[in-house]
Amino acid sequence: MTNSLVNALLHVLQGLRKDVLATYPGLKGFDRDIERITLNCQARGEGFFTLDLPHLDSLLLRGLECGRLPLEGPLSLAVSKRTKVPRLFSGLWLRVFDKESCLLRSPDINAIFFLRQLCCLGKKLEVDCSPERIKTSVKAFHDVERTLRRPTLQWGSNKLTESSGRYSLHLGDCTALSPDTLPLFQSLIETSEDTEKQKREDLRLLDRVQQVADLIVGSMGFLDPVSYSADLDSESQGIGFRHGKGAVAERVYQYEKSDWTTWPAKLEGRFPFHLCGRTAGDDRDRPSNHELPSRLISVPKTAKGPRLIASEPASHMWCQQLVWKWIRHQLSHNVARYFVDFRRQDLSGDLVLKASLDRRLATVDLSDASDRLTCWTVERMFRTNSSLLNALHAARTRYIRDEISDEKSFLSLRKFASQGTAATFPIQSICFLAIALGVSVKGEITERTIKELRGQVRVFGDDIIIPSYGYARLVRVMDLLQLKVSVTKSYVNGHFRESCGSDGYMGYDVTPVKPKKLIADSPASCQALVDTSNNLFNKGLWNASESLRTLLPARLQRGIRIVGKHEAGFAGLTSFSGSDESHLIQRWNSRLHRNEVRVWNLSIQTRQRDRQGFAALLDFFTSSHSHEQTRTVSIYREPRKSIIGFSWEPLNTSARVADLVLRQGKRTSTRTRNRSSRK
């Protein structure tokens, strides 16, 4: 597998080489660079593409941000003492930086893009991490948890304290010396004038963030899970409660999740089982009161490190999905709608290109965002909405079981939730939005002054865009709340900006294509190769796109449509010259009276299960529906596997017209030749 992946990477690299030389025909030493990469792969294997080359990309971005290229780490050996740029791809580096490694006044945008594409070719490949890297990630997970601040409210109990006591909580509490820190020597600690001044400034910043959080969260309304579920059902939008697609702590199949094994007392307090966990007529008693811990699992991300997520208990995830849907609905009618849209990630990309030109906005990235967002912070951010805070507490899993480490262990969480929890993404988005607005609003905190930041602040999870003047204040507030800004991935000074997968420099899109699959060993990977080939084609990397296409099995290549870039309704290889299906097998369907072509497609094979009982009926009510369509209650179709094959599909009309025009042109040219020969 390793050799196959390396060969595939080198094959696509050869296509990139042709694209680079087509842009820079006189580029010196580039062929030698490709040969050097081939030799290095013999010693380093796929790690050269997944670890070493991405390090060069990080050096490039740091150079674009600070104006000087740092030379450190692998592949950073300079050309010479007089030419201080990396030897690898030196011809491209010298179009961006001078010989003293200083950023040119007008760097070549195409050279920046090609450098990024060459270095990021294997950055996001989904490969298994080494056991050592997995252990390092798990150790970091535990280390972060130990350093987190303990909550003030009783998150470990079945019920939080009375709502009247929550208004005394304030984000500024973190500036006070913790009572369990040096308790015997507090009277001996001397504070300087500068320290007091810094503390007052911190309190002012935190108070502004608190005001924004109170305004946004306080206007979200009252959350009554039962009433909200009934409203959704009356509007044919399901019941709000539903299961996620991922694994759960009980290790059961998707169709078994509603056969509840546990429903803890903490959950029962806000989500009564007889109203939230069963349907009318269901006589099942509430299951066991035992509260299962979530499971810490590792999923492939990149060769640099895995992604650690929590596999939640089914009953908790069931209720978290309703809270997530309610938050999404409330924010769409809130002042936050101008800054957060959970369905429109592209809005951040538009701001990235604008910010890279005028530098008025900064892009911020956080490290371990979900693992550092504490219950201490959440209880203060949501203090003005006790109904929502109680629901978050009830649906939250208090413990996590580490099954990855050599020694299995349980961990009582101080963080609000790990990745994999349905409530993590919306809650961290609200918290980070309050921080971003709090450090950016000028003057008094009101809904009017907040609206003035439209088009300047945008939050999507842990990807944050704010005005550049608020960057330093945001870093300070994040540090006070034990959140960590990734300085090397945040951009404020130079012309480079990055957020939500969009990269911009001087108003140009320099986002590289980062393949996740390069081996066509499964139906899903074949589709991934087609999609990646189209992405490379749309970027103008036509030779690289063609090289990637040839990695598909030959029989699939012969059965893929060629579709015009702006044509909808058909899937296939993208083309700027319109559709073409002349290479496909065609037929006339006399039953449907239409022309058809035999094309390759990807389909999901399902397995039908006949389900009985109220658990099946409960799952039936979770889906949105139309009153004009009937639904089957007792049949459950379980996705089994993806399959690839050929099927007969309608002929693309535009391709048909193009084919006729082509044939007419051939006939005309033939007639012309015949006439000339007769003469």
C-alpha positions in Angstrom: 0.0 0.0 0.0 2.8 2.4 0.9 4.7 1.8 -2.4 1.4 2.2 -4.3 0.6 5.5 -2.6 4.1 6.8 -3.2 3.9 5.8 -6.9 0.6 7.6 -7.2 2.0 10.7 -5.6 4.9 10.7 -7.9 2.6 10.2 -10.9 0.5 13.2 -10.0 3.7 15.2 -9.3 4.8 14.6 -12.9 1.5 16.2 -14.0 2.2 19.1 -11.8 5.6 19.4 -13.2 4.1 19.9 -16.7 1.7 22.5 -15.4 4.6 24.5 -13.7 6.8 24.3 -16.8 3.9 25.4 -19.0 3.7 28.5 -16.9 7.4 29.0 -16.5 9.1 27.4 -19.6 12.5 28.8 -18.6 12.4 27.7 -15.0 15.9 26.4 -14.1 16.5 23.4 -12.0 12.9 22.3 -11.7 13.4 19.0 -13.4 16.3 18.3 -11.0 14.0 19.1 -8.1 11.6 16.5 -9.3 14.4 13.9 -9.5 15.5 14.9 -6.0 12.0 14.2 -4.7 12.0 10.8 -6.4 15.2 9.9 -4.7 14.1 11.2 -1.3 10.9 9.1 -1.5 13.0 5.9 -1.7 14.4 6.7 1.8 11.4 8.5 3.4 8.5 6.9 1.7 5.1 8.6 1.9 6.4 10.6 4.9 8.2 12.9 2.5 4.9 14.0 1.0 2.8 13.9 4.2 5.2 15.5 6.7 8.3 17.0 5.1 6.8 18.9 2.2 3.9 20.3 4.3 6.6 21.8 6.6 7.9 23.8 3.6 4.3 25.1 3.1 4.2 26.3 6.8 7.5 28.1 6.2 6.1 29.8 3.2 3.0 31.0 5.0 5.2 32.3 7.9 7.3 34.2 5.4 4.3 35.8 3.8 3.0 36.9 7.2 6.2 38.3 8.7 8.0 39.3 5.5 11.0 37.1 6.0 11.4 33.4 5.2 12.5 31.3 8.1 14.9 28.4 7.3 14.4 25.7 9.8 13.4 22.0 9.8 13.4 19.5 7.0 14.0 20.5 3.4 15.0 24.0 4.4 18.7 23.7 3.3 19.6 27.0 1.6 21.0 27.1 -2.0 24.1 28.8 -0.7 25.4 31.4 1.7 24.5 34.1 -0.8 21.1 32.7 -1.8 19.1 32.0 1.4 16.1 30.2 0.0 15.4 26.4 0.1 17.3 24.5 -2.5 14.2 22.5 -3.4 12.0 24.5 -5.8 14.5 27.4 -5.6 13.4 28.8 -8.9 9.9 29.3 -7.5 11.1 30.6 -4.2 13.1 33.3 -5.9 10.0 34.6 -7.5 8.5 35.2 -4.0 11.6 36.1 -1.9 14.9 37.7 -2.7 18.3 36.1 -2.1 18.3 37.4 1.5 15.0 35.5 2.1 13.0 38.8 2.3 9.6 39.0 0.7 9.6 40.8 -2.6 7.6 44.0 -3.0 5.5 42.3 -5.8 5.8 38.5 -5.3 4.6 36.3 -8.1 1.1 35.0 -7.2 1.4 32.0 -9.5 4.6 31.0 -7.9 3.0 31.2 -4.5 0.2 28.9 -5.7 2.5 26.4 -7.3 4.7 26.2 -4.2 1.6 25.6 -2.0 0.3 23.0 -4.4 3.6 21.1 -4.6 4.0 21.2 -0.8 0.4 20.3 0.1 0.0 17.4 -2.4 0.1 14.8 0.4 -0.8 17.0 3.4 -4.4 15.8 3.9 -4.0 12.2 2.8 -6.1 10.0 5.0 -3.3 7.6 6.2 -2.9 5.8 9.5 -0.7 7.6 12.0 2.2 5.9 13.7 1.4 4.5 17.2 3.8 7.0 18.7 1.9 9.9 17.2 -1.4 8.5 18.5 0.0 8.2 22.0 1.4 11.7 21.8 -2.0 13.1 20.9 -3.8 11.1 23.7 -1.2 12.4 26.2 -1.8 15.9 25.0 -5.5 15.4 25.5 -5.0 14.4 29.1 -2.4 17.2 29.7 -4.9 19.8 28.5 -7.7 18.4 30.6 -5.6 18.6 33.8 -4.8 22.3 33.3 -8.4 23.4 32.8 -10.2 25.6 35.3 -12.8 23.9 37.5 -16.4 25.1 37.0 -18.2 27.1 39.6 -21.6 25.4 39.2 -22.2 21.7 40.1 -21.7 20.2 36.6 -20.9 16.9 38.2 -24.3 16.6 39.9 -27.7 15.8 38.4 -28.8 19.4 38.7 -27.1 22.8 38.5 -27.5 25.4 41.2 -30.5 27.8 41.3 -30.7 30.2 38.4 -30.6 33.2 40.7 -27.0 32.5 41.6 -25.9 32.4 38.0 -26.1 36.1 37.4 -23.2 36.6 39.9 -21.0 34.7 37.6 -18.8 36.8 35.3 -16.0 36.1 32.9 -13.9 38.7 34.8 -13.7 36.2 37.7 -10.7 34.6 36.0 -8.6 37.7 36.7 -8.9 37.1 40.5 -6.2 34.9 42.1 -7.6 31.4 42.5 -8.2 30.6 46.2 -6.5 27.3 45.9 -3.3 28.8 44.5 -0.7 29.7 47.2 -3.4 30.2 49.9 -0.8 30.7 52.7 1.1 33.4 50.8 -1.6 35.6 49.3 -1.0 38.4 51.7 2.7 38.5 50.8 2.2 38.8 47.0 3.0 42.3 45.8 1.3 43.7 42.8 3.0 46.5 40.7 1.2 49.4 39.1 1.7 47.8 35.7 0.1 44.6 36.9 -2.9 46.5 38.3 -3.3 48.4 35.0 -3.2 45.2 33.0 -5.8 43.7 35.4 -8.1 46.6 34.9 -7.7 46.4 31.1 -8.4 42.6 31.3 -11.5 43.2 33.3 -12.7 45.8 30.8 -12.3 43.5 27.9 -13.9 40.6 29.7 -16.8 42.7 30.7 -17.5 43.8 27.1 -17.4 40.1 26.0 -19.8 39.3 28.9 -22.2 42.0 27.7 -22.2 40.7 24.1 -22.8 37.1 25.4 -25.6 38.3 27.6 -27.2 40.1 24.7 -27.0 37.2 22.2 -27.8 34.4 24.5 -30.5 36.3 26.5 -32.4 37.0 23.3 -32.5 33.3 22.2 -35.8 32.7 24.1 -36.9 29.9 26.3 -36.1 26.3 25.5 -38.9 23.8 26.3 -37.8 20.5 24.6 -41.3 19.0 24.7 -43.1 22.1 23.3 -40.4 22.7 20.7 -40.6 19.1 19.5 -44.4 19.3 19.2 -44.1 22.5 17.2 -41.7 20.8 14.8 -43.9 17.8 14.4 -46.9 20.0 13.6 -44.9 21.6 10.8 -43.8 18.2 9.4 -40.2 18.9 10.3 -39.7 15.8 12.4 -39.6 15.9 16.1 -36.2 17.5 16.6 -34.9 14.4 18.4 -32.9 12.1 16.2 -29.8 9.9 16.2 -26.5 10.8 14.7 -24.8 8.8 11.9 -21.8 7.9 14.0 -21.0 5.2 16.5 -22.3 5.4 20.0 -20.9 4.4 23.4 -23.2 1.3 23.5 -21.6 -0.1 20.3 -24.9 -0.9 18.7 -26.1 -0.7 15.1 -28.0 2.3 13.8 -31.3 0.5 13.8 -30.8 -0.5 17.5 -30.2 2.9 18.9 -33.8 3.5 19.8 -34.0 0.3 21.9 -32.8 2.3 24.9 -30.5 0.7 27.4 -30.0 3.7 29.6 -31.7 7.0 30.4 -29.9 8.7 33.3 -31.6 10.7 36.0 -29.7 13.9 34.9 -31.3 13.5 31.4 -34.7 12.7 32.9 -34.8 16.1 34.7 -35.0 18.1 31.4 -35.9 15.4 28.9 -38.6 13.2 30.5 -38.5 9.7 29.0 -42.2 9.3 28.6 -42.3 12.5 26.5 -38.9 12.5 24.7 -37.9 8.9 24.5 -41.1 7.1 23.4 -44.2 7.6 21.4 -47.9 7.6 22.5 -49.1 4.2 23.3 -45.6 2.9 24.1 -45.7 1.2 27.5 -42.0 0.9 28.0 -40.6 1.9 31.3 -37.7 4.2 31.6 -34.5 2.2 31.1 -31.6 1.8 33.5 -30.5 5.0 35.4 -26.9 4.2 34.8 -25.0 7.0 32.9 -22.6 5.6 30.4 -19.4 7.4 29.7 -18.5 8.5 26.2 -15.7 6.6 24.5 -12.5 8.3 23.3 -11.7 7.0 19.9 -9.1 7.9 17.3 -10.0 8.5 13.6 -7.6 9.1 10.8 -6.9 12.7 10.0 -3.4 13.3 8.6 -0.1 11.6 9.1 0.9 14.4 11.5 -1.7 13.3 14.0 -5.2 11.6 14.4 -8.5 13.2 15.3 -9.7 12.4 18.8 -13.4 12.3 19.2 -15.9 11.2 21.7 -18.5 8.5 21.0 -21.5 9.6 22.9 -24.3 7.5 24.6 -27.3 7.1 22.3 -29.7 8.8 24.7 -27.5 11.8 25.2 -26.9 12.2 21.4 -30.7 11.9 20.9 -31.3 15.0 23.1 -28.2 16.9 21.9 -29.6 16.9 18.4 -32.8 18.7 19.5 -30.7 21.3 21.3 -28.5 21.8 18.2 -31.6 22.2 16.0 -33.2 24.7 18.4 -29.9 26.8 18.6 -29.7 26.9 14.8 -33.3 28.1 14.6 -32.9 30.8 17.3 -29.7 32.2 15.9 -31.4 32.7 12.5 -33.7 35.2 14.2 -31.0 36.8 16.3 -28.5 39.5 15.8 -26.0 36.7 15.5 -27.4 35.8 12.1 -25.2 38.5 10.6 -22.1 36.7 11.7 -22.9 33.0 11.9 -24.5 30.8 9.3 -24.0 27.1 9.9 -25.1 26.3 6.3 -22.9 28.9 4.5 -19.2 28.2 5.0 -18.5 30.0 1.7 -19.3 33.4 3.3 -16.0 33.2 5.2 -14.2 32.5 2.0 -15.6 35.7 0.4 -14.2 37.7 3.3 -10.8 36.0 3.0 -10.2 37.2 -0.5 -11.3 40.7 0.5 -9.2 40.8 3.6 -6.1 39.5 1.8 -6.2 42.6 -0.4 -6.9 45.4 2.1 -5.6 43.7 5.3 -8.4 45.2 7.3 -9.5 41.9 8.6 -7.5 39.2 10.4 -8.1 35.4 10.3 -7.7 33.5 13.5 -7.3 29.8 14.1 -7.5 28.1 17.5 -5.6 25.0 18.8 -7.6 22.3 20.4 -10.7 24.6 20.5 -13.2 22.0 21.7 -10.8 20.5 24.2 -10.1 23.9 25.8 -13.6 25.3 26.0 -14.4 24.7 29.7 -17.7 24.4 31.6 -16.4 27.4 33.6 -16.6 29.6 30.4 -19.9 28.1 29.1 -21.7 28.7 32.4 -20.8 32.4 32.2 -21.5 32.8 28.5 -25.0 31.3 28.9 -25.9 32.7 32.3 -28.8 34.7 31.0 -30.6 31.7 29.5 -31.1 29.2 32.3 -33.4 27.0 30.1 -30.6 26.5 27.6 -27.9 26.1 30.2 -29.9 23.4 32.0 -30.6 21.6 28.7 -26.9 21.6 27.9 -26.0 20.3 31.4 -28.6 17.5 31.1 -27.5 16.3 27.7 -23.8 16.6 28.5 -21.8 13.5 29.2 -19.8 13.9 32.4 -17.2 11.2 31.9 -15.1 9.8 29.1 -13.4 6.4 28.9 -9.9 6.3 27.4 -9.6 3.0 25.5 -6.6 4.1 23.4 -3.9 4.4 26.0 -2.1 1.3 27.3 -3.8 1.8 30.7 -7.6 2.1 30.3 -9.0 4.9 32.4 -12.0 7.1 33.2 -11.8 10.9 33.1 -14.2 13.4 34.7 -14.3 16.2 32.2 -13.7 19.8 32.9 -14.2 20.8 29.3 -17.7 21.3 28.1 -17.6 18.6 25.5 -15.2 16.8 23.1 -15.4 16.6 19.4 -18.2 14.2 18.3 -20.8 15.8 20.5 -23.7 17.4 18.6 -23.7 20.5 20.8 -19.9 21.2 20.6 -19.9 23.0 17.3 -22.8 25.5 17.9 -21.8 26.2 21.5 -18.2 27.0 20.6 -19.4 29.1 17.7 -21.5 31.2 20.1 -18.7 31.6 22.6 -16.1 32.6 20.0 -18.6 35.0 18.4 -19.1 36.7 21.7 -15.4 37.1 22.1 -14.8 38.3 18.6 -17.6 40.9 18.9 -16.6 42.0 22.4 -13.1 42.9 21.3 -14.2 44.5 18.1 -17.2 46.7 18.9 -16.5 50.3 19.3 -18.4 52.3 21.9 -21.3 51.0 24.0 -22.4 47.4 23.6 -25.8 47.5 21.9 -27.5 45.7 19.1 -27.0 48.6 16.9 -23.3 48.8 17.4 -23.0 45.1 17.0 -24.8 45.3 13.6 -22.2 47.8 12.5 -19.7 45.0 12.3 -21.6 43.2 9.5 -19.1 42.1 6.9 -16.2 42.4 9.3 -16.8 39.6 11.8 -17.5 36.0 10.8 -17.4 32.8 12.9 -17.7 29.2 11.8 -16.7 26.9 14.6 -13.1 27.7 15.5 -12.5 29.7 12.3 -12.7 33.4 13.2 -12.5 36.5 11.1 -12.3 39.9 12.9 -11.0 43.4 12.3 -7.3 43.6 12.5 -7.4 46.1 15.3 -9.0 43.6 17.5 -6.6 40.8 17.0 -4.3 41.5 20.0 -7.2 42.0 22.3 -8.8 38.7 21.1 -5.5 36.8 21.8 -5.5 38.3 25.3 -9.1 37.3 26.1 -8.5 33.8 24.7 -5.5 33.4 26.9 -7.5 34.5 30.0 -10.2 32.0 29.2 -7.6 29.2 28.7 -8.2 29.1 25.0 -5.2 29.0 22.7 -4.7 31.0 19.5 -2.6 29.2 17.0 -0.3 32.0 16.2 1.4 30.2 13.3 -2.0 29.7 11.6 -3.4 33.1 12.3 -2.8 36.0 9.9 -3.0 39.7 10.6 0.1 41.5 9.2 0.8 40.3 5.7 -1.5 39.9 2.7 -2.2 36.2 3.3 -5.5 35.1 4.9 -7.0 31.7 5.5 -10.3 30.6 6.9 -12.7 27.7 6.3 -10.5 26.1 3.7 -10.1 29.2 1.6 -6.7 30.8 1.1 -6.2 34.3 -0.3 -3.2 36.5 -1.2 -3.5 40.0 -2.6 -7.1 39.3 -3.6 -6.2 36.1 -5.5 -7.3 32.6 -4.5 -4.2 30.5 -3.7 -6.0 27.6 -2.1 -4.2 24.3 -3.1 -6.0 21.1 -3.8 -5.3 18.6 -1.0 -6.3 15.1 -2.0 -7.5 12.7 0.7 -7.4 9.6 -1.5 -5.1 8.6 -4.4 -5.6 4.9 -4.5 -8.8 3.6 -6.3 -9.2 0.6 -4.1 -12.9 1.2 -3.2 -16.0 2.7 -4.7 -15.8 5.7 -2.4 -12.1 6.3 -3.3 -12.9 6.1 -7.0 -15.5 8.9 -6.5 -12.9 10.8 -4.5 -10.4 10.6 -7.3 -13.0 11.9 -9.8 -13.8 14.9 -7.5 -10.2 15.7 -6.9 -9.4 15.5 -10.6 -12.2 18.0 -11.2 -10.8 20.3 -8.5 -7.4 20.3 -10.1 -9.0 20.9 -13.5 -10.9 23.9 -12.2 -7.7 25.3 -10.7 -6.1 25.2 -14.2 -3.8 22.3 -13.3 -4.9 20.3 -16.4 -1.9 18.0 -16.6 -2.2 17.1 -12.9 -5.9 16.5 -13.4 -5.2 14.2 -16.3 -2.5 12.3 -14.3 -4.9 11.7 -11.5 -7.7 10.6 -13.9 -5.4 7.9 -15.2 -5.1 6.4 -11.7 -8.7 5.2 -12.1 -9.4 1.7 -13.5 -9.5 1.7 -17.3 -13.1 0.4 -17.5 -14.2 3.3 -15.3 -12.4 5.9 -17.4 -14.3 4.7 -20.5 -17.6 5.2 -18.8 -17.4 8.6 -17.3 -19.3 11.6 -18.7 -17.6 14.8 -19.7 -19.8 17.5 -18.4 -19.7 21.3 -19.0 -18.6 23.3 -16.0 -21.9 25.2 -15.6 -24.3 22.3 -16.5 -26.3 20.9 -13.6 -28.0 17.6 -13.2 -25.1 15.4 -14.5 -22.0 14.1 -12.8 -18.7 13.4 -14.5 -15.4 15.0 -15.5 -15.5 18.8 -15.7 -14.8 20.5 -19.0 -14.7 24.2 -20.0 -15.7 23.3 -23.6 -19.1 21.8 -22.8 -20.4 18.3 -22.6 -19.3 15.3 -24.6 -20.7 11.8 -24.6 -19.5 10.6 -28.0 -17.2 8.1 -26.3 -20.0 6.4 -24.4 -22.2 3.5 -25.6 -25.6 4.8 -26.6 -29.0 3.2 -27.2 -32.6 4.1 -27.9 -34.9 3.1 -25.1 -38.2 2.2 -26.8 -40.0 1.8 -23.5 -39.2 5.3 -22.2 -38.8 6.9 -25.7 -35.4 8.5 -25.0 -31.8 8.3 -26.0 -29.6 6.8 -23.2 -25.9 6.3 -22.5 -24.2 3.7 -20.5 -22.2 5.5 -17.7 -20.3 4.7 -14.6 -21.9 5.7 -11.3 -21.6 5.2 -7.6 -24.6 3.8 -5.6 -25.3 2.7 -2.1 -26.4 -0.9 -1.5 -28.9 -1.1 1.3 -30.2 -4.0 3.3 -33.8 -4.1 4.2 -34.8 -4.9 7.8 -38.3 -5.5 8.9 -38.7 -3.7 12.2 -41.5 -4.0 14.6 -42.5 -2.2 17.8 -42.5 1.3 19.1 -38.8 1.8 18.5 -39.3 1.7 14.8 -42.3 4.0 15.1 -40.1 6.5 17.1 -37.5 6.6 14.4 -40.3 7.1 11.8 -41.3 10.3 13.5 -37.8 11.8 13.4 -37.7 12.5 9.7 -39.3 15.5 8.0 -42.0 14.7 5.5 -44.7 16.0 3.2 -48.3 15.4 3.8 -48.7 14.5 0.1 -46.2 11.5 0.4 -46.7 8.3 2.2 -44.0 6.8 4.4 -43.3 3.2 5.4 -43.0 2.6 9.1 -41.9 -1.0 9.5 -39.2 -1.1 6.8 -35.7 0.1 7.7 -33.1 0.3 4.9 -29.6 0.0 6.3 -26.7 1.3 4.2 -24.5 -1.7 3.7 -21.8 -0.8 1.3 -20.9 1.4 -1.7 -20.8 -0.2 -5.1 -19.7 1.0 -8.5 -21.1 -0.1 -11.8 -22.7 0.9 -15.1 -26.2 2.0 -15.7 -28.3 3.5 -18.6 -29.0 7.2 -18.0 -30.7 9.9 -20.2 -28.5 11.5 -22.8 -27.4 15.0 -22.0 -29.2 17.3 -24.4 -26.4 19.7 -24.8 -24.0 16.9 -25.5 -26.4 15.6 -28.1 -26.5 19.0 -29.8 -22.7 19.3 -29.8 -22.4 15.8 -31.3 -24.8 16.7 -34.1 -23.0 19.9 -34.8 -19.7 18.0 -34.9 -21.2 15.4 -37.3 -22.7 18.1 -39.5 -19.3 19.8 -39.6 -17.7 16.6 -40.7 -20.3 16.1 -43.4 -19.8 19.7 -44.7 -16.0 19.3 -44.9 -16.5 16.0 -46.7 -18.8 17.5 -49.3 -16.3 20.4 -49.8 -13.5 18.0 -50.4 -15.6 16.0 -52.9 -16.6 19.1 -54.8 -13.0 20.3 -55.0 -11.9 16.8 -56.2 -14.5 16.9 -58.9 -13.3 20.2 -60.1 
